[in-house]
């Protein structure tokens, strides 16, 4: 089972992150915009995420936004800023935590099989 889960984590989930990053950004921004934040939206992403994100946000329900590249960010990491309000999205970190959990589960299963 562990090889299948590893394959999902390494191949399927990163593509899913790229495909859904724009949707996640909109989920984070929608309440801020609805609360009347009138400042322009600043979106800071990894250079590798820029093209896909521009395409995903092309039909966004807010018009005043700027997308900036930050080379120190990993793909799947985003910083949002509206005026003095900031939010961070770290989907890469979530993938890392999932991979660690699967590794821990596999180690536990192996120990259980040895001692059972």
Beta strands, then each sheet from edge to edge (+ up, - down):
strand 1: 41-45
strand 2: 65-69
strand 3: 77-82
strand 4: 85-90
sheet 1: 2+ 1+ 3- 4+
end
